[in-house]
Structure formats: C-alpha cells, structure tokens
Amino acid sequence: MKKVVSKFLVLSVMIFSFSIAFAAEIHCNPDTKTCHKSTCRYYNCKGCTKVFASEEEALENGYKFCKVCAKEKKESPKKSKK
C-alpha cells in the first residue's frame, strides 16, 4: 500500500511541476495596465515589472493586452477552400 501511495505522490508532483514549467507567464506594465504574452515582441519591455501566471489572472486584475497580442488572439488559421 505504501508503494502505491508513494508512486501516486511522485507522479502528482511530476505532473504539477511540468504544468508550472510550461505555463506561459504574462508580463505587464502597471503604469499603463498593458500586458504582453511570451510571443509578443514587447514581452521584455523595461516597464513590464508585474508578472501574472495566466491571461485570466491579468484580465481579472484590470489589465489589457497590447495591440500586438490582441491582434494575435483575433487571428485564426484560415480555412482552405476546395
């Protein structure tokens, strides 16, 4: 029984660690209340001193995404017509 519990615990810790490691942080500028995703060219701006773990968290705190990030979100893959 101890082996099963320890294996479950180790597996749980590994899954949690991977989810944290691959989560994209959001960098935000508290003066302008503007955020940037990791794919944005302004992600490492010098005014971006606030970091959120998710897009939802940033939006809940009154921040908005820059025009580059907002455009990125609106664009969707074009469907090919046959």
mmCIF file of the N, C-alpha and C atoms, coordinates in Angstrom:
data_MODEL
# 
_entry.id   MODEL 
# 
loop_
_atom_site.group_PDB 
_atom_site.id 
_atom_site.type_symbol 
_atom_site.label_atom_id 
_atom_site.label_alt_id 
_atom_site.label_comp_id 
_atom_site.label_asym_id 
_atom_site.label_entity_id 
_atom_site.label_seq_id 
_atom_site.pdbx_PDB_ins_code 
_atom_site.Cartn_x 
_atom_site.Cartn_y 
_atom_site.Cartn_z 
_atom_site.occupancy 
_atom_site.B_iso_or_equiv 
_atom_site.pdbx_formal_charge 
_atom_site.auth_seq_id 
_atom_site.auth_comp_id 
_atom_site.auth_asym_id 
_atom_site.auth_atom_id 
_atom_site.pdbx_PDB_model_num 
ATOM 1   N N  . MET A 1 1  ? 0.819   -1.191 0.000   1.00 0.00 ? 1  MET A N  1 
ATOM 2   C CA . MET A 1 1  ? 0.000   0.000  0.000   1.00 0.00 ? 1  MET A CA 1 
ATOM 3   C C  . MET A 1 1  ? 0.868   1.262  0.000   1.00 0.00 ? 1  MET A C  1 
ATOM 4   N N  . LYS A 1 2  ? 1.981   1.228  0.748   1.00 0.00 ? 2  LYS A N  1 
ATOM 5   C CA . LYS A 1 2  ? 2.878   2.379  0.801   1.00 0.00 ? 2  LYS A CA 1 
ATOM 6   C C  . LYS A 1 2  ? 3.481   2.672  -0.568  1.00 0.00 ? 2  LYS A C  1 
ATOM 7   N N  . LYS A 1 3  ? 3.815   1.609  -1.322  1.00 0.00 ? 3  LYS A N  1 
ATOM 8   C CA . LYS A 1 3  ? 4.399   1.788  -2.645  1.00 0.00 ? 3  LYS A CA 1 
ATOM 9   C C  . LYS A 1 3  ? 3.420   2.473  -3.587  1.00 0.00 ? 3  LYS A C  1 
ATOM 10  N N  . VAL A 1 4  ? 2.164   2.104  -3.524  1.00 0.00 ? 4  VAL A N  1 
ATOM 11  C CA . VAL A 1 4  ? 1.146   2.684  -4.390  1.00 0.00 ? 4  VAL A CA 1 
ATOM 12  C C  . VAL A 1 4  ? 0.971   4.166  -4.061  1.00 0.00 ? 4  VAL A C  1 
ATOM 13  N N  . VAL A 1 5  ? 0.913   4.487  -2.786  1.00 0.00 ? 5  VAL A N  1 
ATOM 14  C CA . VAL A 1 5  ? 0.749   5.873  -2.359  1.00 0.00 ? 5  VAL A CA 1 
ATOM 15  C C  . VAL A 1 5  ? 1.970   6.702  -2.749  1.00 0.00 ? 5  VAL A C  1 
ATOM 16  N N  . SER A 1 6  ? 3.159   6.152  -2.559  1.00 0.00 ? 6  SER A N  1 
ATOM 17  C CA . SER A 1 6  ? 4.369   6.902  -2.899  1.00 0.00 ? 6  SER A CA 1 
ATOM 18  C C  . SER A 1 6  ? 4.480   7.109  -4.410  1.00 0.00 ? 6  SER A C  1 
ATOM 19  N N  . LYS A 1 7  ? 4.110   6.116  -5.205  1.00 0.00 ? 7  LYS A N  1 
ATOM 20  C CA . LYS A 1 7  ? 4.128   6.269  -6.657  1.00 0.00 ? 7  LYS A CA 1 
ATOM 21  C C  . LYS A 1 7  ? 3.132   7.346  -7.093  1.00 0.00 ? 7  LYS A C  1 
ATOM 22  N N  . PHE A 1 8  ? 1.975   7.330  -6.488  1.00 0.00 ? 8  PHE A N  1 
ATOM 23  C CA . PHE A 1 8  ? 0.952   8.336  -6.804  1.00 0.00 ? 8  PHE A CA 1 
ATOM 24  C C  . PHE A 1 8  ? 1.449   9.735  -6.443  1.00 0.00 ? 8  PHE A C  1 
ATOM 25  N N  . LEU A 1 9  ? 2.091   9.850  -5.306  1.00 0.00 ? 9  LEU A N  1 
ATOM 26  C CA . LEU A 1 9  ? 2.616   11.136 -4.855  1.00 0.00 ? 9  LEU A CA 1 
ATOM 27  C C  . LEU A 1 9  ? 3.702   11.655 -5.804  1.00 0.00 ? 9  LEU A C  1 
ATOM 28  N N  . VAL A 1 10 ? 4.604   10.779 -6.181  1.00 0.00 ? 10 VAL A N  1 
ATOM 29  C CA . VAL A 1 10 ? 5.678   11.162 -7.100  1.00 0.00 ? 10 VAL A CA 1 
ATOM 30  C C  . VAL A 1 10 ? 5.099   11.575 -8.449  1.00 0.00 ? 10 VAL A C  1 
ATOM 31  N N  . LEU A 1 11 ? 4.145   10.843 -8.956  1.00 0.00 ? 11 LEU A N  1 
ATOM 32  C CA . LEU A 1 11 ? 3.508   11.157 -10.229 1.00 0.00 ? 11 LEU A CA 1 
ATOM 33  C C  . LEU A 1 11 ? 2.776   12.499 -10.160 1.00 0.00 ? 11 LEU A C  1 
ATOM 34  N N  . SER A 1 12 ? 2.097   12.740 -9.064  1.00 0.00 ? 12 SER A N  1 
ATOM 35  C CA . SER A 1 12 ? 1.382   14.001 -8.888  1.00 0.00 ? 12 SER A CA 1 
ATOM 36  C C  . SER A 1 12 ? 2.338   15.191 -8.872  1.00 0.00 ? 12 SER A C  1 
ATOM 37  N N  . VAL A 1 13 ? 3.440   15.048 -8.171  1.00 0.00 ? 13 VAL A N  1 
ATOM 38  C CA . VAL A 1 13 ? 4.435   16.122 -8.102  1.00 0.00 ? 13 VAL A CA 1 
ATOM 39  C C  . VAL A 1 13 ? 5.032   16.374 -9.486  1.00 0.00 ? 13 VAL A C  1 
ATOM 40  N N  . MET A 1 14 ? 5.308   15.323 -10.232 1.00 0.00 ? 14 MET A N  1 
ATOM 41  C CA . MET A 1 14 ? 5.869   15.476 -11.572 1.00 0.00 ? 14 MET A CA 1 
ATOM 42  C C  . MET A 1 14 ? 4.908   16.212 -12.504 1.00 0.00 ? 14 MET A C  1 
ATOM 43  N N  . ILE A 1 15 ? 3.648   15.842 -12.479 1.00 0.00 ? 15 ILE A N  1 
ATOM 44  C CA . ILE A 1 15 ? 2.642   16.491 -13.331 1.00 0.00 ? 15 ILE A CA 1 
ATOM 45  C C  . ILE A 1 15 ? 2.509   17.957 -12.953 1.00 0.00 ? 15 ILE A C  1 
ATOM 46  N N  . PHE A 1 16 ? 2.475   18.250 -11.674 1.00 0.00 ? 16 PHE A N  1 
ATOM 47  C CA . PHE A 1 16 ? 2.360   19.632 -11.214 1.00 0.00 ? 16 PHE A CA 1 
ATOM 48  C C  . PHE A 1 16 ? 3.584   20.441 -11.637 1.00 0.00 ? 16 PHE A C  1 
ATOM 49  N N  . SER A 1 17 ? 4.748   19.862 -11.530 1.00 0.00 ? 17 SER A N  1 
ATOM 50  C CA . SER A 1 17 ? 5.984   20.551 -11.923 1.00 0.00 ? 17 SER A CA 1 
ATOM 51  C C  . SER A 1 17 ? 5.995   20.870 -13.404 1.00 0.00 ? 17 SER A C  1 
ATOM 52  N N  . PHE A 1 18 ? 5.580   19.919 -14.234 1.00 0.00 ? 18 PHE A N  1 
ATOM 53  C CA . PHE A 1 18 ? 5.544   20.156 -15.676 1.00 0.00 ? 18 PHE A CA 1 
ATOM 54  C C  . PHE A 1 18 ? 4.530   21.231 -16.035 1.00 0.00 ? 18 PHE A C  1 
ATOM 55  N N  . SER A 1 19 ? 3.400   21.250 -15.367 1.00 0.00 ? 19 SER A N  1 
ATOM 56  C CA . SER A 1 19 ? 2.388   22.256 -15.684 1.00 0.00 ? 19 SER A CA 1 
ATOM 57  C C  . SER A 1 19 ? 2.874   23.653 -15.328 1.00 0.00 ? 19 SER A C  1 
ATOM 58  N N  . ILE A 1 20 ? 3.650   23.787 -14.277 1.00 0.00 ? 20 ILE A N  1 
ATOM 59  C CA . ILE A 1 20 ? 4.198   25.086 -13.900 1.00 0.00 ? 20 ILE A CA 1 
ATOM 60  C C  . ILE A 1 20 ? 5.317   25.479 -14.869 1.00 0.00 ? 20 ILE A C  1 
ATOM 61  N N  . ALA A 1 21 ? 6.151   24.535 -15.241 1.00 0.00 ? 21 ALA A N  1 
ATOM 62  C CA . ALA A 1 21 ? 7.288   24.831 -16.111 1.00 0.00 ? 21 ALA A CA 1 
ATOM 63  C C  . ALA A 1 21 ? 6.854   25.288 -17.491 1.00 0.00 ? 21 ALA A C  1 
ATOM 64  N N  . PHE A 1 22 ? 5.755   24.773 -18.011 1.00 0.00 ? 22 PHE A N  1 
ATOM 65  C CA . PHE A 1 22 ? 5.324   25.106 -19.355 1.00 0.00 ? 22 PHE A CA 1 
ATOM 66  C C  . PHE A 1 22 ? 4.221   26.151 -19.405 1.00 0.00 ? 22 PHE A C  1 
ATOM 67  N N  . ALA A 1 23 ? 3.826   26.670 -18.272 1.00 0.00 ? 23 ALA A N  1 
ATOM 68  C CA . ALA A 1 23 ? 2.826   27.728 -18.260 1.00 0.00 ? 23 ALA A CA 1 
ATOM 69  C C  . ALA A 1 23 ? 3.487   29.028 -18.703 1.00 0.00 ? 23 ALA A C  1 
ATOM 70  N N  . ALA A 1 24 ? 2.840   29.724 -19.604 1.00 0.00 ? 24 ALA A N  1 
ATOM 71  C CA . ALA A 1 24 ? 3.402   30.974 -20.115 1.00 0.00 ? 24 ALA A CA 1 
ATOM 72  C C  . ALA A 1 24 ? 3.056   32.116 -19.174 1.00 0.00 ? 24 ALA A C  1 
ATOM 73  N N  . GLU A 1 25 ? 4.079   32.822 -18.740 1.00 0.00 ? 25 GLU A N  1 
ATOM 74  C CA . GLU A 1 25 ? 3.856   33.980 -17.886 1.00 0.00 ? 25 GLU A CA 1 
ATOM 75  C C  . GLU A 1 25 ? 3.433   35.162 -18.742 1.00 0.00 ? 25 GLU A C  1 
ATOM 76  N N  . ILE A 1 26 ? 2.709   36.060 -18.135 1.00 0.00 ? 26 ILE A N  1 
ATOM 77  C CA . ILE A 1 26 ? 2.265   37.279 -18.775 1.00 0.00 ? 26 ILE A CA 1 
ATOM 78  C C  . ILE A 1 26 ? 2.997   38.432 -18.111 1.00 0.00 ? 26 ILE A C  1 
ATOM 79  N N  . HIS A 1 27 ? 3.714   39.250 -18.883 1.00 0.00 ? 27 HIS A N  1 
ATOM 80  C CA . HIS A 1 27 ? 4.424   40.416 -18.349 1.00 0.00 ? 27 HIS A CA 1 
ATOM 81  C C  . HIS A 1 27 ? 3.560   41.651 -18.558 1.00 0.00 ? 27 HIS A C  1 
ATOM 82  N N  . CYS A 1 28 ? 3.407   42.438 -17.492 1.00 0.00 ? 28 CYS A N  1 
ATOM 83  C CA . CYS A 1 28 ? 2.532   43.603 -17.561 1.00 0.00 ? 28 CYS A CA 1 
ATOM 84  C C  . CYS A 1 28 ? 3.217   44.863 -17.055 1.00 0.00 ? 28 CYS A C  1 
ATOM 85  N N  . ASN A 1 29 ? 2.789   45.989 -17.609 1.00 0.00 ? 29 ASN A N  1 
ATOM 86  C CA . ASN A 1 29 ? 3.265   47.299 -17.186 1.00 0.00 ? 29 ASN A CA 1 
ATOM 87  C C  . ASN A 1 29 ? 2.205   47.888 -16.266 1.00 0.00 ? 29 ASN A C  1 
ATOM 88  N N  . PRO A 1 30 ? 2.504   48.052 -14.972 1.00 0.00 ? 30 PRO A N  1 
ATOM 89  C CA . PRO A 1 30 ? 1.499   48.550 -14.029 1.00 0.00 ? 30 PRO A CA 1 
ATOM 90  C C  . PRO A 1 30 ? 1.105   50.008 -14.270 1.00 0.00 ? 30 PRO A C  1 
ATOM 91  N N  . ASP A 1 31 ? 1.956   50.791 -14.937 1.00 0.00 ? 31 ASP A N  1 
ATOM 92  C CA . ASP A 1 31 ? 1.621   52.193 -15.214 1.00 0.00 ? 31 ASP A CA 1 
ATOM 93  C C  . ASP A 1 31 ? 0.562   52.314 -16.305 1.00 0.00 ? 31 ASP A C  1 
ATOM 94  N N  . THR A 1 32 ? 0.711   51.528 -17.370 1.00 0.00 ? 32 THR A N  1 
ATOM 95  C CA . THR A 1 32 ? -0.229  51.597 -18.489 1.00 0.00 ? 32 THR A CA 1 
ATOM 96  C C  . THR A 1 32 ? -1.310  50.526 -18.421 1.00 0.00 ? 32 THR A C  1 
ATOM 97  N N  . LYS A 1 33 ? -1.150  49.575 -17.484 1.00 0.00 ? 33 LYS A N  1 
ATOM 98  C CA . LYS A 1 33 ? -2.080  48.446 -17.344 1.00 0.00 ? 33 LYS A CA 1 
ATOM 99  C C  . LYS A 1 33 ? -2.154  47.617 -18.628 1.00 0.00 ? 33 LYS A C  1 
ATOM 100 N N  . THR A 1 34 ? -0.998  47.486 -19.305 1.00 0.00 ? 34 THR A N  1 
ATOM 101 C CA . THR A 1 34 ? -0.914  46.740 -20.551 1.00 0.00 ? 34 THR A CA 1 
ATOM 102 C C  . THR A 1 34 ? -0.071  45.487 -20.344 1.00 0.00 ? 34 THR A C  1 
ATOM 103 N N  . CYS A 1 35 ? -0.520  44.373 -20.943 1.00 0.00 ? 35 CYS A N  1 
ATOM 104 C CA . CYS A 1 35 ? 0.166   43.088 -20.796 1.00 0.00 ? 35 CYS A CA 1 
ATOM 105 C C  . CYS A 1 35 ? 0.700   42.589 -22.125 1.00 0.00 ? 35 CYS A C  1 
ATOM 106 N N  . HIS A 1 36 ? 1.686   41.696 -22.030 1.00 0.00 ? 36 HIS A N  1 
ATOM 107 C CA . HIS A 1 36 ? 2.299   41.097 -23.209 1.00 0.00 ? 36 HIS A CA 1 
ATOM 108 C C  . HIS A 1 36 ? 2.471   39.596 -22.983 1.00 0.00 ? 36 HIS A C  1 
ATOM 109 N N  . LYS A 1 37 ? 2.127   38.815 -24.003 1.00 0.00 ? 37 LYS A N  1 
ATOM 110 C CA . LYS A 1 37 ? 2.329   37.368 -23.963 1.00 0.00 ? 37 LYS A CA 1 
ATOM 111 C C  . LYS A 1 37 ? 3.783   37.058 -24.301 1.00 0.00 ? 37 LYS A C  1 
ATOM 112 N N  . SER A 1 38 ? 4.196   35.837 -24.052 1.00 0.00 ? 38 SER A N  1 
ATOM 113 C CA . SER A 1 38 ? 5.592   35.446 -24.296 1.00 0.00 ? 38 SER A CA 1 
ATOM 114 C C  . SER A 1 38 ? 5.950   35.494 -25.775 1.00 0.00 ? 38 SER A C  1 
ATOM 115 N N  . THR A 1 39 ? 4.970   35.462 -26.662 1.00 0.00 ? 39 THR A N  1 
ATOM 116 C CA . THR A 1 39 ? 5.225   35.517 -28.097 1.00 0.00 ? 39 THR A CA 1 
ATOM 117 C C  . THR A 1 39 ? 5.295   36.948 -28.625 1.00 0.00 ? 39 THR A C  1 
ATOM 118 N N  . CYS A 1 40 ? 5.011   37.923 -27.791 1.00 0.00 ? 40 CYS A N  1 
ATOM 119 C CA . CYS A 1 40 ? 4.978   39.322 -28.196 1.00 0.00 ? 40 CYS A CA 1 
ATOM 120 C C  . CYS A 1 40 ? 6.386   39.909 -28.236 1.00 0.00 ? 40 CYS A C  1 
ATOM 121 N N  . ARG A 1 41 ? 6.625   40.798 -29.192 1.00 0.00 ? 41 ARG A N  1 
ATOM 122 C CA . ARG A 1 41 ? 7.952   41.421 -29.295 1.00 0.00 ? 41 ARG A CA 1 
ATOM 123 C C  . ARG A 1 41 ? 8.217   42.395 -28.155 1.00 0.00 ? 41 ARG A C  1 
ATOM 124 N N  . TYR A 1 42 ? 7.176   42.806 -27.435 1.00 0.00 ? 42 TYR A N  1 
ATOM 125 C CA . TYR A 1 42 ? 7.327   43.718 -26.302 1.00 0.00 ? 42 TYR A CA 1 
ATOM 126 C C  . TYR A 1 42 ? 7.323   42.997 -24.951 1.00 0.00 ? 42 TYR A C  1 
ATOM 127 N N  . TYR A 1 43 ? 7.429   41.690 -24.965 1.00 0.00 ? 43 TYR A N  1 
ATOM 128 C CA . TYR A 1 43 ? 7.347   40.866 -23.754 1.00 0.00 ? 43 TYR A CA 1 
ATOM 129 C C  . TYR A 1 43 ? 8.342   41.299 -22.685 1.00 0.00 ? 43 TYR A C  1 
ATOM 130 N N  . ASN A 1 44 ? 9.539   41.673 -23.072 1.00 0.00 ? 44 ASN A N  1 
ATOM 131 C CA . ASN A 1 44 ? 10.580  42.043 -22.102 1.00 0.00 ? 44 ASN A CA 1 
ATOM 132 C C  . ASN A 1 44 ? 10.793  43.552 -22.010 1.00 0.00 ? 44 ASN A C  1 
ATOM 133 N N  . CYS A 1 45 ? 9.724   44.323 -22.156 1.00 0.00 ? 45 CYS A N  1 
ATOM 134 C CA . CYS A 1 45 ? 9.872   45.776 -22.068 1.00 0.00 ? 45 CYS A CA 1 
ATOM 135 C C  . CYS A 1 45 ? 10.318  46.162 -20.656 1.00 0.00 ? 45 CYS A C  1 
ATOM 136 N N  . LYS A 1 46 ? 11.052  47.259 -20.557 1.00 0.00 ? 46 LYS A N  1 
ATOM 137 C CA . LYS A 1 46 ? 11.626  47.604 -19.256 1.00 0.00 ? 46 LYS A CA 1 
ATOM 138 C C  . LYS A 1 46 ? 10.567  48.056 -18.248 1.00 0.00 ? 46 LYS A C  1 
ATOM 139 N N  . GLY A 1 47 ? 9.399   48.492 -18.716 1.00 0.00 ? 47 GLY A N  1 
ATOM 140 C CA . GLY A 1 47 ? 8.336   48.900 -17.804 1.00 0.00 ? 47 GLY A CA 1 
ATOM 141 C C  . GLY A 1 47 ? 7.477   47.750 -17.310 1.00 0.00 ? 47 GLY A C  1 
ATOM 142 N N  . CYS A 1 48 ? 7.683   46.568 -17.879 1.00 0.00 ? 48 CYS A N  1 
ATOM 143 C CA . CYS A 1 48 ? 6.874   45.400 -17.506 1.00 0.00 ? 48 CYS A CA 1 
ATOM 144 C C  . CYS A 1 48 ? 7.442   44.762 -16.241 1.00 0.00 ? 48 CYS A C  1 
ATOM 145 N N  . THR A 1 49 ? 6.982   45.235 -15.110 1.00 0.00 ? 49 THR A N  1 
ATOM 146 C CA . THR A 1 49 ? 7.500   44.764 -13.833 1.00 0.00 ? 49 THR A CA 1 
ATOM 147 C C  . THR A 1 49 ? 6.531   43.838 -13.110 1.00 0.00 ? 49 THR A C  1 
ATOM 148 N N  . LYS A 1 50 ? 5.314   43.746 -13.582 1.00 0.00 ? 50 LYS A N  1 
ATOM 149 C CA . LYS A 1 50 ? 4.300   42.883 -12.963 1.00 0.00 ? 50 LYS A CA 1 
ATOM 150 C C  . LYS A 1 50 ? 4.169   41.617 -13.792 1.00 0.00 ? 50 LYS A C  1 
ATOM 151 N N  . VAL A 1 51 ? 4.155   40.450 -13.135 1.00 0.00 ? 51 VAL A N  1 
ATOM 152 C CA . VAL A 1 51 ? 4.057   39.171 -13.827 1.00 0.00 ? 51 VAL A CA 1 
ATOM 153 C C  . VAL A 1 51 ? 2.839   38.411 -13.307 1.00 0.00 ? 51 VAL A C  1 
ATOM 154 N N  . PHE A 1 52 ? 2.060   37.884 -14.243 1.00 0.00 ? 52 PHE A N  1 
ATOM 155 C CA . PHE A 1 52 ? 0.911   37.048 -13.894 1.00 0.00 ? 52 PHE A CA 1 
ATOM 156 C C  . PHE A 1 52 ? 1.128   35.659 -14.467 1.00 0.00 ? 52 PHE A C  1 
ATOM 157 N N  . ALA A 1 53 ? 0.528   34.681 -13.830 1.00 0.00 ? 53 ALA A N  1 
ATOM 158 C CA . ALA A 1 53 ? 0.692   33.296 -14.257 1.00 0.00 ? 53 ALA A CA 1 
ATOM 159 C C  . ALA A 1 53 ? -0.178  32.950 -15.456 1.00 0.00 ? 53 ALA A C  1 
ATOM 160 N N  . SER A 1 54 ? -1.280  33.678 -15.659 1.00 0.00 ? 54 SER A N  1 
ATOM 161 C CA . SER A 1 54 ? -2.181  33.355 -16.762 1.00 0.00 ? 54 SER A CA 1 
ATOM 162 C C  . SER A 1 54 ? -2.840  34.608 -17.317 1.00 0.00 ? 54 SER A C  1 
ATOM 163 N N  . GLU A 1 55 ? -3.395  34.468 -18.509 1.00 0.00 ? 55 GLU A N  1 
ATOM 164 C CA . GLU A 1 55 ? -4.124  35.572 -19.141 1.00 0.00 ? 55 GLU A CA 1 
ATOM 165 C C  . GLU A 1 55 ? -5.331  35.960 -18.295 1.00 0.00 ? 55 GLU A C  1 
ATOM 166 N N  . GLU A 1 56 ? -6.025  34.960 -17.792 1.00 0.00 ? 56 GLU A N  1 
ATOM 167 C CA . GLU A 1 56 ? -7.224  35.207 -16.993 1.00 0.00 ? 56 GLU A CA 1 
ATOM 168 C C  . GLU A 1 56 ? -6.910  36.035 -15.753 1.00 0.00 ? 56 GLU A C  1 
ATOM 169 N N  . GLU A 1 57 ? -5.802  35.711 -15.096 1.00 0.00 ? 57 GLU A N  1 
ATOM 170 C CA . GLU A 1 57 ? -5.404  36.433 -13.892 1.00 0.00 ? 57 GLU A CA 1 
ATOM 171 C C  . GLU A 1 57 ? -5.108  37.904 -14.205 1.00 0.00 ? 57 GLU A C  1 
ATOM 172 N N  . ALA A 1 58 ? -4.446  38.146 -15.315 1.00 0.00 ? 58 ALA A N  1 
ATOM 173 C CA . ALA A 1 58 ? -4.135  39.523 -15.719 1.00 0.00 ? 58 ALA A CA 1 
ATOM 174 C C  . ALA A 1 58 ? -5.410  40.297 -16.013 1.00 0.00 ? 58 ALA A C  1 
ATOM 175 N N  . LEU A 1 59 ? -6.329  39.685 -16.741 1.00 0.00 ? 59 LEU A N  1 
ATOM 176 C CA . LEU A 1 59 ? -7.592  40.352 -17.079 1.00 0.00 ? 59 LEU A CA 1 
ATOM 177 C C  . LEU A 1 59 ? -8.435  40.626 -15.833 1.00 0.00 ? 59 LEU A C  1 
ATOM 178 N N  . GLU A 1 60 ? -8.435  39.687 -14.904 1.00 0.00 ? 60 GLU A N  1 
ATOM 179 C CA . GLU A 1 60 ? -9.193  39.866 -13.654 1.00 0.00 ? 60 GLU A CA 1 
ATOM 180 C C  . GLU A 1 60 ? -8.660  41.027 -12.830 1.00 0.00 ? 60 GLU A C  1 
ATOM 181 N N  . ASN A 1 61 ? -7.377  41.343 -12.980 1.00 0.00 ? 61 ASN A N  1 
ATOM 182 C CA . ASN A 1 61 ? -6.754  42.429 -12.227 1.00 0.00 ? 61 ASN A CA 1 
ATOM 183 C C  . ASN A 1 61 ? -6.799  43.765 -12.967 1.00 0.00 ? 61 ASN A C  1 
ATOM 184 N N  . GLY A 1 62 ? -7.595  43.835 -14.027 1.00 0.00 ? 62 GLY A N  1 
ATOM 185 C CA . GLY A 1 62 ? -7.813  45.097 -14.723 1.00 0.00 ? 62 GLY A CA 1 
ATOM 186 C C  . GLY A 1 62 ? -6.805  45.432 -15.803 1.00 0.00 ? 62 GLY A C  1 
ATOM 187 N N  . TYR A 1 63 ? -6.001  44.475 -16.223 1.00 0.00 ? 63 TYR A N  1 
ATOM 188 C CA . TYR A 1 63 ? -5.026  44.712 -17.277 1.00 0.00 ? 63 TYR A CA 1 
ATOM 189 C C  . TYR A 1 63 ? -5.628  44.345 -18.623 1.00 0.00 ? 63 TYR A C  1 
ATOM 190 N N  . LYS A 1 64 ? -5.060  44.907 -19.700 1.00 0.00 ? 64 LYS A N  1 
ATOM 191 C CA . LYS A 1 64 ? -5.488  44.573 -21.047 1.00 0.00 ? 64 LYS A CA 1 
ATOM 192 C C  . LYS A 1 64 ? -4.236  44.203 -21.855 1.00 0.00 ? 64 LYS A C  1 
ATOM 193 N N  . PHE A 1 65 ? -4.439  43.507 -22.961 1.00 0.00 ? 65 PHE A N  1 
ATOM 194 C CA . PHE A 1 65 ? -3.305  43.112 -23.790 1.00 0.00 ? 65 PHE A CA 1 
ATOM 195 C C  . PHE A 1 65 ? -2.992  44.187 -24.816 1.00 0.00 ? 65 PHE A C  1 
ATOM 196 N N  . CYS A 1 66 ? -1.720  44.288 -25.182 1.00 0.00 ? 66 CYS A N  1 
ATOM 197 C CA . CYS A 1 66 ? -1.296  45.280 -26.170 1.00 0.00 ? 66 CYS A CA 1 
ATOM 198 C C  . CYS A 1 66 ? -1.924  44.952 -27.525 1.00 0.00 ? 66 CYS A C  1 
ATOM 199 N N  . LYS A 1 67 ? -1.788  45.870 -28.475 1.00 0.00 ? 67 LYS A N  1 
ATOM 200 C CA . LYS A 1 67 ? -2.386  45.680 -29.800 1.00 0.00 ? 67 LYS A CA 1 
ATOM 201 C C  . LYS A 1 67 ? -1.796  44.475 -30.520 1.00 0.00 ? 67 LYS A C  1 
ATOM 202 N N  . VAL A 1 68 ? -0.514  44.227 -30.319 1.00 0.00 ? 68 VAL A N  1 
ATOM 203 C CA . VAL A 1 68 ? 0.137   43.081 -30.968 1.00 0.00 ? 68 VAL A CA 1 
ATOM 204 C C  . VAL A 1 68 ? -0.457  41.775 -30.443 1.00 0.00 ? 68 VAL A C  1 
ATOM 205 N N  . CYS A 1 69 ? -0.587  41.668 -29.128 1.00 0.00 ? 69 CYS A N  1 
ATOM 206 C CA . CYS A 1 69 ? -1.136  40.452 -28.519 1.00 0.00 ? 69 CYS A CA 1 
ATOM 207 C C  . CYS A 1 69 ? -2.622  40.297 -28.841 1.00 0.00 ? 69 CYS A C  1 
ATOM 208 N N  . ALA A 1 70 ? -3.351  41.396 -28.843 1.00 0.00 ? 70 ALA A N  1 
ATOM 209 C CA . ALA A 1 70 ? -4.786  41.345 -29.141 1.00 0.00 ? 70 ALA A CA 1 
ATOM 210 C C  . ALA A 1 70 ? -5.010  40.903 -30.580 1.00 0.00 ? 70 ALA A C  1 
ATOM 211 N N  . LYS A 1 71 ? -4.180  41.398 -31.495 1.00 0.00 ? 71 LYS A N  1 
ATOM 212 C CA . LYS A 1 71 ? -4.294  41.007 -32.899 1.00 0.00 ? 71 LYS A CA 1 
ATOM 213 C C  . LYS A 1 71 ? -3.976  39.530 -33.067 1.00 0.00 ? 71 LYS A C  1 
ATOM 214 N N  . GLU A 1 72 ? -2.976  39.069 -32.327 1.00 0.00 ? 72 GLU A N  1 
ATOM 215 C CA . GLU A 1 72 ? -2.568  37.664 -32.359 1.00 0.00 ? 72 GLU A CA 1 
ATOM 216 C C  . GLU A 1 72 ? -3.727  36.759 -31.954 1.00 0.00 ? 72 GLU A C  1 
ATOM 217 N N  . LYS A 1 73 ? -4.477  37.199 -30.953 1.00 0.00 ? 73 LYS A N  1 
ATOM 218 C CA . LYS A 1 73 ? -5.589  36.404 -30.443 1.00 0.00 ? 73 LYS A CA 1 
ATOM 219 C C  . LYS A 1 73 ? -6.747  36.370 -31.436 1.00 0.00 ? 73 LYS A C  1 
ATOM 220 N N  . LYS A 1 74 ? -6.978  37.495 -32.131 1.00 0.00 ? 74 LYS A N  1 
ATOM 221 C CA . LYS A 1 74 ? -8.097  37.582 -33.072 1.00 0.00 ? 74 LYS A CA 1 
ATOM 222 C C  . LYS A 1 74 ? -7.843  36.789 -34.332 1.00 0.00 ? 74 LYS A C  1 
ATOM 223 N N  . GLU A 1 75 ? -6.589  36.715 -34.758 1.00 0.00 ? 75 GLU A N  1 
ATOM 224 C CA . GLU A 1 75 ? -6.264  35.989 -35.965 1.00 0.00 ? 75 GLU A CA 1 
ATOM 225 C C  . GLU A 1 75 ? -6.449  34.500 -35.742 1.00 0.00 ? 75 GLU A C  1 
ATOM 226 N N  . SER A 1 76 ? -7.111  33.876 -36.672 1.00 0.00 ? 76 SER A N  1 
ATOM 227 C CA . SER A 1 76 ? -7.288  32.425 -36.574 1.00 0.00 ? 76 SER A CA 1 
ATOM 228 C C  . SER A 1 76 ? -6.788  31.809 -37.873 1.00 0.00 ? 76 SER A C  1 
ATOM 229 N N  . PRO A 1 77 ? -6.445  30.548 -37.832 1.00 0.00 ? 77 PRO A N  1 
ATOM 230 C CA . PRO A 1 77 ? -5.958  29.903 -39.046 1.00 0.00 ? 77 PRO A CA 1 
ATOM 231 C C  . PRO A 1 77 ? -7.018  29.962 -40.141 1.00 0.00 ? 77 PRO A C  1 
ATOM 232 N N  . LYS A 1 78 ? -6.588  30.326 -41.355 1.00 0.00 ? 78 LYS A N  1 
ATOM 233 C CA . LYS A 1 78 ? -7.522  30.422 -42.474 1.00 0.00 ? 78 LYS A CA 1 
ATOM 234 C C  . LYS A 1 78 ? -7.890  29.035 -42.954 1.00 0.00 ? 78 LYS A C  1 
ATOM 235 N N  . LYS A 1 79 ? -9.145  28.878 -43.223 1.00 0.00 ? 79 LYS A N  1 
ATOM 236 C CA . LYS A 1 79 ? -9.615  27.581 -43.719 1.00 0.00 ? 79 LYS A CA 1 
ATOM 237 C C  . LYS A 1 79 ? -9.410  27.527 -45.228 1.00 0.00 ? 79 LYS A C  1 
ATOM 238 N N  . SER A 1 80 ? -8.907  26.428 -45.680 1.00 0.00 ? 80 SER A N  1 
ATOM 239 C CA . SER A 1 80 ? -8.705  26.277 -47.121 1.00 0.00 ? 80 SER A CA 1 
ATOM 240 C C  . SER A 1 80 ? -10.000 25.865 -47.793 1.00 0.00 ? 80 SER A C  1 
ATOM 241 N N  . LYS A 1 81 ? -10.266 26.480 -48.931 1.00 0.00 ? 81 LYS A N  1 
ATOM 242 C CA . LYS A 1 81 ? -11.484 26.178 -49.690 1.00 0.00 ? 81 LYS A CA 1 
ATOM 243 C C  . LYS A 1 81 ? -11.150 25.208 -50.793 1.00 0.00 ? 81 LYS A C  1 
ATOM 244 N N  . LYS A 1 82 ? -12.000 24.235 -50.997 1.00 0.00 ? 82 LYS A N  1 
ATOM 245 C CA . LYS A 1 82 ? -11.789 23.238 -52.052 1.00 0.00 ? 82 LYS A CA 1 
ATOM 246 C C  . LYS A 1 82 ? -12.817 23.384 -53.117 1.00 0.00 ? 82 LYS A C  1 
# 
